[in-house]
Amino acid sequence: MEYKWKAMFTVWIAIFMATLDGSIVNVALPTLTEYFRTDITTIEWVIMGYLLIITSLLLSFGRLSDIFGRKRIFTVGIAIFTAGSGLCAISNTVGQLIFYRVIQGIGASMVMATGVAIISNAFPLKERGKAMGFIGTVVAIGSMAGPVAGGFLIENVGWQSIFYINIPVGIVGVVMASAILRKDETAVGSTFDVPGAVTLFIGLVSLLLAMSEGQELGWASGYIIALFGLSILFFILFIYLENRAKEPIMDLRHFKNKPFAAANISALLVFISMFGVILLLPFFLEEQLGYSPQEVGIVLIAVPVVMSVVSPASGWLYDKTKSNLLSSMGLGIASLSIFSLGFLSSSSNFIDVALRMAFFGLGMGLFQAPNNSIIMSSLPRERLGIAAGTLGTMRNMGMVIGVALSGAVFSTRYVHYGNIEGSFLPAFRDTYIVSAIICGIAVFTSLVRSRTESE
């Protein structure tokens, strides 16, 4: 077997484990709330702590992998994630669980910052779209398997099993990464930009906290305003430091590279719109159509099922054509699908909802592999870690902003329509129209890109 496929399978295992863990824990939140005798606000930090640490460290680990080697950071990341999983399983208090989830998040951030870069380096430029498509497939499979596996394990074994299941997989991942992945070149004599990393971390954590807590505490709350002010202050300081650093953690000149900048902006906008869709649809299905949680899960699975098939085909087509129209067309389909979802009614049937979700999955599948390939091909090989870290940061920021924005729009429009039972559908429609517009803007940012020749 060629090295590129061995590397792909190794990275698959780690990314599948991290993706599975993200979706499997969501299912466990009600059980964890009851087990630890806590409230929803506290238990949400099991998710938020994990997400915050991943997002805030992706760029730092991307840069560290460019300096010290992607294989080393990737392998250590799997080990830390696996150890964190074991610690989560033996948590005695909710505080311990949240802390150990942060440890898991550090490992997951190391894996996510390097996995895509390892694959990009293993595959030639002409096959990179196909490679990104296969990565998209394993992410989709992990997303599908999480709710199903989580429900089965929690009901039949116990909540601890959703963490224990990572240990054998993680051990296999560490062994395979150590034995299979080639030792990559390290940047001898390079230094890590600690001031840049610290200011970026504080800026991102402040922004993400403000976005995630603003809906509950109120956007005019002094705490939220202070968080936004802190994030702006540290982002300004970060830009100042990076423009003067000899070896910056993020060379801001990369954003003068039109394909790199436009593809990352497209990714940010797409994930904002995507998570606006994911947040509200379960409420619509349960409250308006009377679906059970299991039926809701079946509907939501339509998106990753279609994406798992379409993503590799889309990547292969991009490798053949190098056409920006492929991902732009996907975004157009996704935008129209979101718009159509907003006009579902209490008389909509299962097929109607599932078809619209399937078309949304088609659009996302067409978009992601070519877009990710462009990002990973826009910077030289020695900066692949930063490219992967930037992509991951945009994705996770989009997730948090999307959830906060859609929640704020829905609440505002719900009050506007009278704050009564009949307000749900028009508020739901308006929120999805906003998400469709954001996705539509991404069509144009995607079209801005021009073909890149760098490797």
N, C-alpha and C positions, 0 to 999 in steps of 0.2 A: 504494500500500500504506500502511495506517495506521502511524503511528509506533510503536505498541506492538508490532507484528509485526516491524518493522525492528529494534527494540531487542532483542526476543526472539531473533531470528536471530543478532545480533551477540554476545549473551551466550552463546548456544548454542555458538558456535565456541570461545570461550575455555574454557567449562566442559567441553566435549567433549575439548579438548586436555589439560586438567589431569587429567580422569578417565582418559583413554586412557593418559596417561603413568604414572599410578599402577599400573595393571594390567599395562602392557606391560613395565615394568622387573622386576616379579616373575618373569616368564618368563625373563628374562636372567640371573638370579642365578647359576645353575650355570656359564654361559658366562663371566661376569665373574670368578667365583672361579678358574677355570682360566686365563683370560687374564692376570690380575694376580698369579697364583701366590700366593694368599692363602687364608685359611680362612673357614669359614661365619660365625664370630663377627664377623670384621672386615667381611665383605661385607654383613652384615645392616644395617650402618650406612648403606649406600646407601639403604635403605628408611627406617630409623629416623631418620636426620638430616632427611630430607625431611618425615616425619610430625611429628616433634617441633617443627620450626620453624613449620610450618603451624598446628598446634594452639595453640602458645604466642603467636602473633601475630594470630590472627583477631580477637579483641576490640579490640586496639590499632588495627588497620587499619579495623575497623568504625567506631570513634570518629573516627579521622583522616578517613575519608570523609564523616562527618557535618559535620566542621569545614571541610575543604578542597574537598569536592565528590566525589561518587562516580565521575563520569566520569573525573576526573583520576587518582584512585587506581587505577581499573580499567584504564585505558589504560597507565599506567606499569607496572602489574602484569604485563600481557601482554608488554610489552617486556622486563622483567627476566626473566620466565620463558623467553622466546625466547632471550635472550642466555645464560642459564644452560644451556639445552639445547645450544647450540653449544659452550660450554665443556666440558660433560660429554663430548661426542663426541670432543674432542681431548685428553682426559685421558691422561697418561702413567703416572700412579701411582694406586693405589686411594685414597690420601689426597686427591689432587686431585679425583678423582671424587666423593668424599663432600663435600668443600668446595663444589664446583660444584652438587651436589644441594641443598645448603643455600640457595644463591643461587636455584635453581629454586623451592625451597619458599617463599622470601620472595615471589616473584612470584605463585605459586599462592595463597598466603594473601591477597594483595591482591585477586586475582580472586574468590576464594571469599567474601571478606568483603563484596564490593560487588555481585557479579552478581545475586544473589537480590534485593537491595535495589533495584537498577536496574529489574528486572522488576516488583517490587511497586509501585514508583512509577509505572511506565508503564501498568499495568493498573488499571482502577477496582476498588474493593473488591468489587463484585458478581462480578467475573471473576477474582479473585485465586487461587481454588482451581484453576481451569482452568490458569492460568499456572504454578502450582507443579507441576501434573501434567505439563505439557510439559517443565519443567526435570527432573523425575524421569525422563522418557523419555530425554532426551539423556544423563543420567548412566548409565542402564541400557545404552544403546547403546555408550557409551564403555567400560563394564565388559565388555561382550560382545566388542567389537572388539579390545581390548588383547591378550588371550592369543593370538587368531588372528593378528593382524597382527604381534605380537612374534615368534611362532614362525616365521612366513614370512620376516620380515626378517632375523632372526638366522641362520637356516639358509642363506638365499640371498644376502644382502648383507653381513652382519656386524653386531656389536652396536652399532657407532657409528650405524648407520642408525636405531635406535629413538629417538635424540636428534635426528639431523638432520631427521627427518620433521616435527618441531615447528616448524622455522624458517620454511618457507613459510606454514604455517598461522598461525603467530604474526604474521608480517608482514601477512597479510590481516586478522587480528584487530585489529591496531593501526590500520590504515588505516580499517577499518569503524567502529571505536569513535570515532576522531577525527572522521570525516565524518558519522556517523549519530546518535550519542548526543547528546541535548540537554545543554547546560551547566546543571547544577543549582545551586541556591542554596548559597552557602557561609555558614557561621556567622561573620559578621564580628565580630571582637573576642573570639571564643572562644579558649580556651587548651587545650593538650593536657596531660593529667595524667601527667607523666613519672614521678613517684614511684609512682603506681598501676600504670603500665605495667610498670615495672621489677620491682616486687614480684610482680605477677601472672605475669610471664614466668618469674622464678626459681621461684616456687611450682609452676607448671604443669610446667616442665622437670624439676624434682626429682621430682614425683609420677609423671610419665610414665616417667622413667628407672627409678624404683623398681619400677613395675608391669611394665615390659618386661624388666628384668634380674633380678627377684626369683626367677623360676622357675629360671634357670640358676645363680645364685650362692647361692640359698637365702634364704628369707624371714627367717631369723634372723641372716643375715650382717650384720656391723657396718656395711658400706657401704650396704646396703639400709635398715637401721634409721636410719642417718644421713640418707639421702635422704628418707625419710618424715618424719623430725623436721624437716628443713630445709623441706619443703613445708608442713607444718603451721605452722611459725613464720612463713613468708612469707605464707601465706593469712590468718593472724590479723593480721599487719601490714597486708596489703592491705585487709582489712575496716575496720581502724582508720583508715587513710588515706582510704578512700573515704567513710566517714561524716563526715569533716571537710573533704573537698575541695570547693572552690567549684564546679568543673566536673569531677566524677569520670569516669574512663574507663568505669566501670559503675555507674550509679545503682542501688544495691541495693534501693531502693524499688520498682524494676520487678518484683521478685519478690513484692511484695504484690499484684500484678496476677494474679489467680487463673488466667485462661486462659494467660497468658504463662509463669508458673511451671510449671503442670501440663503444658503441651505440651512444654516443654524437658525436664522430668524424664522424660516419656514417651519422648522421643527418645533420651535417655541410656540408659534401660533397654532400649529396643528394639535399639540398636546393640551393647550389651553382649551380649544374647542372640544377635543375628544373627552376630556375629563368633566367638562360641563354636561356632556351627554350621559356619561356613566353615572354621575351623581344623582340625577333626577329620575332617570327612567325606571329604576326599581320602585320608587314611590308611586309613579304613575301606574305601573303594572299591578301593584298590590292594592292601592287605594281606589283606582278608577276601574280596573278590569277584574279585580278580585282574585288575582293569581296567587298561588302558594309560593313560598320561597324557592321550592324546587323548580316550579314552572318558570319563575323569574330567571333562575340560573340557566335553564335551557335556552331561553331567549337570548341572554347575554352571551352565551357560548357561540352564537352565530358569527359574531365578529372575529374571534381568534380562529375559528374553524376555517372561515373563508381566507383570512390572512395567511394561515399556515400553508395553504395551497397556492395562493396568488403571489406571495412574496418571492419565492425562488424563481418563478416564471418571470416576474417583473425584473428581478435582478439580471436574469439571463438575457432578456430583451434589451435592457440598458447596455449590457456589455457589447451587444451586437450593433446597436444603433447610436449609442451615446446621445440620445435625444432627450432634451429637457421636457418635451411634451408629455412623456410618459408619466412622470410624477405630477405634472401640472394637471393632466387629465384625471389622475387619481384624486387630486384635491378637489377638482370640480365635481366629481361623482360624490365624494364625501360631503361636500358642502350642500349639494342638492338633497342628499340623504338625510342630513341633519335637519334641513328645512322641512322635509316631508314628515319627519318624526314629530316635529312640533305641531303638526295638524292631525295627529291621532286623536281619536275621540273615545268616549265611553262605550261606543258600539263597535270599536275596532276588534278584529279577531286575531287569533294567534298567528296565522299565516301572514296577515297584513303587517304585523309588527316585526316578525322574524325576517320577512323579505326586505324591509327597509333597513334593518340591522345588517343583513347580509350584504346589501349594496354599500353600506357604510364600511364594512370590512373589506369589500372589493376596492374601494377608493383608498383606504389606508394601506392595503397590501401593495397597490400599484405605486404609492408614494414613497414608502419608507426605504426599500432597498436601494433605488436609484439615489435618493437624497443622502442616505448614509454613505453610499459609495463616493459621492461627490465630496462630502466633508473629509473623508479619509484619504482622498486622492488629491486634495488641494494643498496639502502641506508636505514637505519632504519627509523621508522615512524616519529621520532622527527626531521628528516632532510628532510622530503618530500618537504618542501618549497624550499630548496636549489636545490633539484633534479629537480623540476618543473622550477625553475628560470634558471638553467643551460641549460635545454632543450630549453626553450624559447630564451635564448641568442644565442645559436647555430643556431637555426632556423632563427632568424632575421639577424644575421651576415651573414649567408649563402645567404639570400635574397639580401643584399647590395653588397656582394662580387660577387655574381653571375651576377648581372646586370652590375657591373663595369667591370668584367673580360670578359664577352661576348661582351660588347661594344668595349673594347680595342682590342680583337682578331678580331672582324669583321672589325673594322676600319683599322687595320694593314694589314689584308689580302685583303681588298678592294683596298687599295693603291698598294699592291703587284701585283694584277691582272690588274693594269692599270688605276684604278680610273675612269672607264668608265661604261656605263649602263650595259654592259655584265659582269661586275665584281661582281654583286650582288650574283648570284647563287653559284659560287665557294667560295666566302667569307662566304656565309651562310652555305655551306657544311662544310667548315673547322671549323667554330665556333661550329657547332653541333657535329663534331667529337671530339673536345676538351671536350665538355660537356658530351658526351658519355663515354669518357675515365675517367673523374672525377667520374661519376656514377659507372663505372666499378671498380675503386679503392675502392669505398664504399662496393662493393660485398665482397672484401677480408677483410676489417675491420669488416664487419658484421660477417664473418665466424670466426674471432678471438674470439668472445665472447663465454663464457662458461655459462652453466646454473647457475643462482644464487639461493641461498636458503634463502637469508636473508629476513626478514620482520620486 
